């Protein structure tokens, strides 16, 4: 079995119909394996998004019987309160919405989530400023893009600057302190990589705002955040359709991301230790990065793919699953674990359960990977992990991928930040105007 090259975090399907790889590296291959050196500590509060699968029916996949899926429609309804308008039902049912906004706790929480939005906007501004300073109009044209593409990117940069400045002003007006920019690392080495990465970042932004709006107490922030969300989604749609010649949208719903999932995605562009010292204290306690998830360079629905992540412990009776987030749907697939010898000979090996089968569940193998991925502090890596990509993901557009731990009964698995082992990463499964998956 040939070694598989693993690449990191955000992965995007190529526009070509003759696809050799649908995974594009999100950073320097030689730095993917480094753990986040500074993680927000003492973050015990975990509001999180409503659990996608809690109290919702489980539906079997038509094509893969050992796959669980569920749709949580609780994320959609609102409750109209007198004088307050439409409030997310989750906040009302959990008693977290305060009619009197002038309470200190509500204001503090709002400022924290405004800072989370600002952290994202600072990164977007830095990315587009850097890209447009490097790639001239002539360079865009020489790369095969129409003459109007760079001008649209200039407009996007202006939007992100306005978003950044507006959020800063809102934080100051509320009596808060705002986060400062970090030291960013972007690894686009040509215009095509810049375009691909811009699509990934705008998609992250749209999903980040979708997941964050429920936390605001002040209705004005909800309205303004929704307005920014819509613009970020327009950016992503324009880039993917007009520039990359792929689908302008994904499913009927945008995928909401938790603060921890957003933190994990952003951690690919900066080390939290490089940020100004006070930033972490200004962010929501839910904002804690998970370990990074590495994916094979080409993910094909219906085929197995190798993934890699830092080793972690499993309790007795637990196993690993891969969770695929598409819109408001979540699909769980069991993760297969192979020892090094079994992987080389192409045998099925272990099934990702705890160490009772004689394997050491603390090990994982990346031997032979060209990106030199290593989990620092764990050089005894003898296991490799594989997952069958659900066939139903063909033509879904953007899909977020995470590794979670859960009980052996797949019907009891939940998506919760406390259960996440690694990720998310992003994969795109493009489709054409007839809703057909683009050729692999």
N, C-alpha and C positions, 0 to 999 in steps of 0.2 A: 504494500500500500504506500503510495507516495505521500510524503509529508505535506500537510496542508498549511499554507500561509495564512496566518490569522491577522486581521486588521481590526482597527478599533472603532468603537462607539458609533458615530453616525455614519451610516452606509447608504449609498444612493444608487439606484439602478441607472445604468448608462442609457443614453438616449437611443443608441443604435439598436436596430432590430436584430442585428447579429451580435448578441451580447456574449462577450468572453468572461466578463465579471460584472456582477451587480453590486459589488462592494467597493467603495472608494475610501482609502485611508483618511481618517479625520485628523491625523497628526503625524509627527515624526515617528516612524516605525521603531526606532531605537529607544523611544521614551514611553511607549505605550504601557510597558509593564510596571512602571513606577507607581507605587501606591501614593494616594494623596497624603502628603506629609503633614498637613494640618487639617484636622477635622473639628468642626464645632463640638465642644465637649459639654457634658452635663445637659444634654438636650433630651430630657425625659418626657416633656410634653409632646404629645403626638395626636393632634387633631386629625390630620390627614384628610383626604377625600373620602366620601362614603365608600365603604367596601363594595367593589364592583359586584361581588358574587354573593354577598350576604343576603339571605332570605329571598333569593331569586331562584327560579327553576333552572335546573341543569338540562342542557340539550345535547344530545349526541350528534357528532358530526356525521354527515352522510357518507363521507369518503374515508374517514378514519375513526373506527369505533372506540379506540382508546384515547379519545380527545374529549375534553369537556369545554363547553362554551356557555356563556350566559350574558344576558343583556340587562342592565340595571336602569329601568325607566324612572327610578326615584331621582335621578340627576336632572330630570326635566321639569317636574311640576314646580309651581310657586304658590304661595299663599298671599292673598291680598289682605293686608291689615289696614284698618281705618287710618287714613292720614299718612300712611307710609308707603303705599303702593305695593308692587309685587316683590315679595321677599322669598329667597330660596327656602323650600319646604324643610330642607335638612336643618337649617339654622333655627327655624321655629320649633321643630320637633325636639331638637336637642337643647332648646332653651338658651341658645347662644346669642340670639338677636336682642339687643337692648333698644327699647323704644327711645330712651333718653341718650342721645349720642354723646352728650357732654360728660360721660363717665370716663375716668382716667384710663381704665382698662381697655375700653373700646377704642379710644384715641391711640393708645400705645400699640395695640394690635394693628390698627390701620397703618400707622407709620412703619411698622415692621414690614408689612406686605407692600407698601409703596416702595420701600427700600429694595425689596426683592425685585420689583419691576424695574427699578432704577439700575440695579446691578446688571440686569439683562440689557437694558437700553445703552448703558455705557459700553458694553461689549459690542453691541451692534454698531454703534457709532465708530468705535475703534476699528472694527473690521472693514467697514465701507470706506472710511477715510484712508486706511492703509491701502486697500485694493485700488481705489481710484487714483491714488498718488503714484501707484506702480504701473498701472495699465492705462495707456493713453487711448485716445480715439483711434489712432492709426493701428495700435496693437489689437484692439477689438475687431476692427475691419479685417486685418490680416489673419486673425484667428477664425474668420468666417462668419462673424456676426453682422447683422444689418447695422447701418449707420446710426440708427436711433437707440440701440440697446444701451450704450454707455450713458446717454442723456437720461434715460429712465433710472439708471442706477444713481445718478446724481440726485434725482428727485427723491429716491428712496433714502439716501443719506440725509437729505434735508428733513424728511419726515422723522427719522430717528433722532436727529438733533432736537427737533421740536418736542418730541416725546420726552427725551431726557431732561430738557430744560423745564418743561411743564411739571414733571414729577418732582424735580428738585424744588421748584417753587411751592408745590403743594405740601411737601414735607416741612419746609421752613414756615409756611403759613400756619401749619398745625402745631408749631412749636417743637419740631423734631430736628434731629441731626441726620444728614444723609450720607450714604456710603460714597467713598471715593473710588476712582478707577484703579484697576489692578494692572499688573504687568502681563500683557497678553502674548500668546504664541499662536499664530495662524500659519498653517503649513500649505497654503496654496502656492504652488510654484509656477503656475501658468494661469492664463485667463480661464481655461476650461475648469480647472480646479476651483478657481474663485467663484465661478458661476454655480458649480455644484455645491460648494460650501455655503454660498448665499442662500440657496434653496433650503438647505438643512437648517440654517440659523433662523430663517423666517418661519419655517414650520415649527421649530422649537418655540419661538416667540408666541405663535398663535395658540399652541397647546398650553404653554405656561400661563397665559392670560385666562384661557378657558378654565383651567383648574384653580386659579387664584381668586377669581371674582367672588366666590361664595364666602370668603373670609372677611370681606369688608363690612363694617357696620354703617359707615356713611354712604348713603345712597348716591351722593354725587360722585364718589369714587367708583362705585359700581358702573354708573352710566359712562363716565369718562374712560374707565378701563375697557368697557365693552366697545367703545368707539375706537380705542387704540387697537384692540383685538381685531376688529374688522379690517383695519388698514393693514396690519401685519398679515392677515390672511390674504388680502388682495395682493400684497407683495409676493407672497409665496405662490399664489395662483399665476401671477404674471410670469414669474421666473420659470416655473415648471412648464407652462404651456407655450408662451410666446418665445422664450429663449431656449429652453431645453427640449421643446417639441414633445412634451409628454402630457399627462393628464392634468387638467387645471384644478382638480379637487380630488378628494379621496372617497370616503363614504358620505352618508347624509349627515354625519355628526363629526365635529372636531374632537380629537382625543384629549381629554383633560389630563394634565400632569400634576402630581403632587409636588410640593416644594422640594422634597428630597430628590425626586426624579429630575427636576429642573437643575438642582445643584450638581447632580451627577453629570448631566450633559454639559453644563458650563465648565466643569472641572477639567475638561479636555483642552480648554483654551487658557487656563491659568491655574497656577498653584495657589490655593487659598492662603498659604503662608507668605506669598508675595504681595498680598493685598495689604492696604493700610491696617494697622493693628486694631483699630476700633471697628472695622467693618462687621466682624462676626457678631458683635454685641448689638448691632443695629438691625440684624436680620431675624426673621421668625425662627423660633426654636425648632420648628419642623424642617428647617433648611439644613439638612445634613447629607453629604454625598455618600452614595453607596460605592463599593468597589467597581471598577470599570469592567465591562464585558467586551471580549474580543470575539469577532465572528469570522467565519471563512469568507474568502473573497467573493464567492458566488453562492447565493442562496436560491434554490429552485423549489417551488412548491411540489410536494410529493417525494422529494429526495432528502437524504440525510446530509447534514452539514455538521462540521466540527465547530465547537465553541470553546472558549477558555476563560477562566476567571480565577482569582485568588482562592486558594483552598480555604475551607471553613468546616466547622464541626456540624455533624448531624446528631440529633438525639435518637435514641432507639425508637424504631417505628416510623422514622421520617425518611424521606427521599427528596431528590431534587426534581423540579419541574421547570420547564420553560414557559413563560407567560407571554403571549402575543396580544398586544393592545391595538385594536382597530376601531376607531370611533368610540362608541360606548360598549363595544363587545370585547370580551376577554376570552382567550382560548388557552387552555392549559394542555401541555403535552409532556409526558414523562421524559426525563433526561436519561440517556443511556451512558453508562460509564464502562470504559474498557481499560484494561491494564495495558502497559506498553507492548508486551508480547502479543496480546490478543489484537491490539490495534494494528500491529505490523502485519499480522496474518489475516486481517479482515474479518475476525470472528466477532460475534455479538457481545461476548463478555458479560460484565455485570450490568445491573439495571439502575444504577444511581441510588440504591438504597444505602442504609447505614452499614457499618463494617462487619455485620454478622456473617456475610458471605465469605469472609476470609480476606477481604481487601482492606486497605487502610483508607478510610474516607477522608483523611486529611491531606492526601496526596493528589496532585494532578500533573499531567505531563504535557509539556510543550516541546519535547525534543524534536529537533529538526525543523522547527519553524523559522522561516527566513527573517522574521522581524525581531529575533532575539528576545522575545517576550519571556520575562521571568518574574515570578512573584517574589519580591525582595523578602528575605528572611525565610524562604521556603524553597530550598534547592533540591528537596527530595520529591520531585514530581514524577510520579509513575502512572498516573491515571489520565485518560483523555475522555472528553465528553462529546457526545453526539446527540443530535435531535433531528427527528423527521419534521420537515417544514410542512405545516398543514396545507393540503391542496386547496382548501377554500380561500387561502390568502392570495391566490393568483388574481391579479387585477384589482387588488384592494388599495393600491397606492401606498401611502405612508403607514408603516406598522412599527410600533415600539416593542422592543424585545427585552425581557428581563429573565433572570434566573431566580426562582423562589424555592424555599423549603416548605414541605407540608407533609401531612400524614399519607400513609400508603394508599388510602382510599381517595381516589382523585376527586370524588364528589364532595369531599370535606376540605379541599384546598381553597384558601382565600388569598386574594391579593391585598396585602397589607405591608406598609413600609417596614414593619418589624420582621416580616418574613422574607424580605428581599435579600438575596445573596449578592447579586451583581446587576448592573445595568440601571437605566435602560440604554440600549443602542437603537439606532433607527435603520430600517430597511425600507426600500421603496419597490413595490411591485407594480410597474406602470401598466396602463391600459389605454386602448385607442378609443376613437369616437363611437365605435360600435360596442363598447364595453368589453372588448376582448383583450385578454392579456397580451402584451407585446411579446413577440417571438423570443424564445430563449436560444 
